[in-house]
Amino acid sequence: MRRLRQLAERTPAGRERYADLLRALAITMVVLGHWGISVIGYDRAGRPTGHSALGDLPWAWPLTWVAQVMPVFFLVGGYANAASLNARRRRGGSTTGWLVDRSARLVRPTTALLVVLAAGAAVASLRGADPAQVRTVVWFATIPLWFLVAYLVVVPLTPPMYALHRRFGLAVPVALVGLVALGDLGRLLGPAGLATGNYLFGWLAVHQVGFAWYDTRTPAVPPGDATPAPPGETAPPARPADTAPGSPAVPPADTAAPPGGEGRGLRRRRLPLSRRAGVALLAGGLAALVLLTVLGPYPVAMLNVPGARLDNAAPPSLALLAVATAQLGLILLLRAPAGRWLRRPGPWQAVIAVNAVVLTVFLWHLTAAVLLVGLLDALGVLPTPPVGSAAWWGWRIPWLLALATVLAALVAVFGPIEARTRRPPGPPRPPARGRRGRSRTALAVAGYAGVVAGLLLNSLTRKTAPEPLGLPVPALAAYLAGAGVLRLLRSGWGSRG
């Protein structure tokens, strides 16, 4: 508690605390959603199995318009990535250095998960477990990694995409929405392969809006103070040279920067933050959503429903972007009261605490479910009531509490790995020049590519494939190679002669 109090007291006055709250809420809702809609049963061989309850609860499909919060995470990600990139540049660091340091916040906690799962799977295989069953368990535990594949592609694209934003403003996400519409035509009319790009275009569109939110802040501000650190991180203290007399004041968290010097119409770079804009976005998003789902060809559910013809989230569809628009409107409407609430010490300390381990919570929440199901099954007390029955509903609260207990234990063990990556950065190393600088950039991109390739290959491998390590060996090798390269670069390898 003392540490949380110190972090809260050192929070810069201009920090956008609302972004931190949204990130924590988004991940919390993902975790509770996955746990809440789970249905546990037994297969024909008498082994525990699980699936989503959405297929049996069609009345709950509209609730997924709120429960599907990945757009919120990408929105906050765009804000945080723009903030940290600009802060790094003002402190004299390079884009490559930013990219390398950014990888730690994502790769370290993910590596811990994969290494532990692979080690556990290897032990189970050596003890005679069926490799196909081992793969099924690990596949379920690694479902959260599909999201990281998209995000780990978006992060290295931040510098060029932010440059496009500075030149073309909101026209960039509009163009990306047009590409998503083209991909949807492929899904609906053929060829279906046209929609593959939506995995990138859809999330990039939301990420770009995060840039526009960040740009509502005064452009020229003292580094280390007015530029908010990404959610869950502590901003570095301002240096004397950064706070020379005449530096612009930091705008309050609930006011927008003056609009001077930016384009008009779709070329504007700043997200309108007014209540009128919030109402328009909320109403427009909901209207488009009803037209696309109730009258149009898209499913009502924004989460995967077993047997559905289309999945709005895989890849992102126009319907999902309509949900993102409505959510953005609601976010704007709640921004001012939430900002006032977060000025209170208690709520803000709670947000800091969650954000310090938020990725660990996300990565391990389905592993917690695997462990709990395995324990209850071994004890012979695993409840398997029919979905929608009174017993199933009555089991929801004890189920969630038990899962939260298991997850808390996992976070206590693995959370410090993530928390260590949230410490304030020191002075950036001088950027490497010439051939050495280009080599570091190429290695950083290669490291990200290896990590993404490993995670993607794991997601594409069927869940019943006989894998003694639970993960495909090429996937694990590619991931560890990429993570190793990024780790070497973070240590300073290649930055000096």
Sequence and secondary structure as in RCSB ss.txt:
>XXXX:A:sequence
MRRLRQLAERTPAGRERYADLLRALAITMVVLGHWGISVIGYDRAGRPTGHSALGDLPWAWPLTWVAQVMPVFFL
VGGYANAASLNARRRRGGSTTGWLVDRSARLVRPTTALLVVLAAGAAVASLRGADPAQVRTVVWFATIPLWFLVA
YLVVVPLTPPMYALHRRFGLAVPVALVGLVALGDLGRLLGPAGLATGNYLFGWLAVHQVGFAWYDTRTPAVPPGD
ATPAPPGETAPPARPADTAPGSPAVPPADTAAPPGGEGRGLRRRRLPLSRRAGVALLAGGLAALVLLTVLGPYPV
AMLNVPGARLDNAAPPSLALLAVATAQLGLILLLRAPAGRWLRRPGPWQAVIAVNAVVLTVFLWHLTAAVLLVGL
LDALGVLPTPPVGSAAWWGWRIPWLLALATVLAALVAVFGPIEARTRRPPGPPRPPARGRRGRSRTALAVAGYAG
VVAGLLLNSLTRKTAPEPLGLPVPALAAYLAGAGVLRLLRSGWGSRG
>XXXX:A:secstr
 HHHHHHHHT  TT  HHHHHHHHHHHHHHHHHHHHTEEEEE TTS EEEEESGGG GGGGGGHHHH  HHHHHH
HHHHHHHHHHHHHHHTT  HHHHHHHHHHHHHHHHHHHHHHHHHHHHHHHHTT  HHHHHHHHHHHTTTHHHHHH
HHHHTTTHHHHHHHHHHHTTHHHHHHHHHHHHHHHHHHHS GGGGGGHHHHHHHHHHHHHHHHHTTS SS  TTT
TS   TT       GGGG TT      TTS    TT  SGGG  S   SHHHHHHHHHHHHHHHHIIIIISSS S
 SS  TT S  TBTTB HHHHHHHHHHHHHHHHHHHHHHHHTTSHHHHHHHHHHHHTHHHHHHHHHHHHHHHHHH
HHHHT      TTSHHHHHHHHHHHHHHHHHHHHHHHHHHHHHHGGGS   S      HHHHHHHHHHHHHHHHH
HHHHHHHHHHS TTS  TTSS HHHHHHHHHHHHHHHHHHTTTTT  
